[in-house]
Amino acid sequence: MSRPRRRFDVEFRDGAVRIVKETGRPVAHVARELGVNEGTLGNRPSRMSR
């Protein structure tokens, strides 16, 4: 049986991207600390810089 899909609001994702940018830590490391899949944050930094 599958688990329901978790939804992350824009503020959560933007906050996570801010952590990546301000600390310079890899996306994978920050995602692991927040308990989310790397793919959830993987392409956010590139979107934020546009």
C-alpha positions as CSV (number, residue, x, y, z in Angstrom):
1,M,0.0,0.0,0.0
2,S,1.4,3.4,-0.9
3,R,1.7,6.4,1.3
4,P,-0.1,9.6,0.4
5,R,2.0,12.1,-1.4
6,R,3.3,14.9,0.7
7,R,2.9,18.5,-0.5
8,F,5.4,21.2,0.3
9,D,4.3,24.8,0.1
10,V,6.3,27.5,-1.7
11,E,7.6,29.0,1.5
12,F,9.1,25.7,2.6
13,R,10.8,25.1,-0.7
14,D,12.1,28.7,-1.0
15,G,13.4,28.5,2.6
16,A,15.3,25.3,1.7
17,V,16.8,26.9,-1.3
18,R,17.8,29.9,0.8
19,I,19.6,27.5,3.1
20,V,21.5,26.0,0.1
21,K,22.5,29.4,-1.2
22,E,23.5,31.0,2.0
23,T,25.5,28.1,3.4
24,G,26.9,26.7,0.2
25,R,26.0,23.2,1.3
26,P,24.9,20.7,-1.4
27,V,21.3,20.3,-2.2
28,A,21.4,16.6,-1.2
29,H,22.7,17.4,2.2
30,V,20.1,20.0,3.0
31,A,17.3,17.8,1.6
32,R,18.4,14.9,3.9
33,E,18.5,17.2,6.9
34,L,14.9,18.4,6.1
35,G,13.7,14.9,5.5
36,V,12.7,15.4,1.9
37,N,13.8,13.8,-1.3
38,E,16.7,15.4,-3.1
39,G,14.5,15.7,-6.2
40,T,12.0,17.9,-4.3
41,L,14.7,20.6,-4.1
42,G,16.9,19.5,-6.9
43,N,15.9,22.0,-9.6
44,R,14.6,24.7,-7.3
45,P,17.9,26.7,-7.1
46,S,18.0,27.1,-10.8
47,R,14.4,28.3,-10.9
48,M,15.1,30.8,-8.1
49,S,18.0,32.4,-9.9
50,R,16.0,33.2,-13.0
